[in-house]
Amino acid sequence: MSDPDNHLPESEEESRIRKMLADHSMQYLDANHFERVKVSPGLQQIRARLENDLAFEHPEYDHQQKDYQDVYLQLLIKQRLFLTALNKEQDTDEDVIRKLQGLIDLEEEKLRVRFGL
């Protein structure tokens, strides 16, 4: 049982657990789906995201984290603007636009929670 008086700050604990989770997930992919990952672009993308998660946990990548955050937030803003303009066209389904805007909002929230923005 762990000592309740001896614990890491929440951000460090989250980082530690994220690294463990990414490592565990990559081990699972390698052990159970290695051949499928080799030929599937979608599975390769998942594995690359896990590798990025591991890399971002190292302090030497702090500057890359900041670039990632800045560019990704800018990209999400541009996507929102694009959808807003597209929504003004008469032949565009407003429900589809709203759904995609919601997904963009979710991506932004994930980014903000992950990096404490």
Buried (B, 14 or more C-beta within 10 A) or exposed (E): EEEEEEEEEEEEEBBEEBBEEBBEBBEEBEEEBEEEBEEEEEBBEBBEEBEBBBBBBEEEBEEEBEEBBEEBBEEBEEBBEEBEEEBEEEEEEEEEBEEBBEEBEEBBEEBEEBBEE
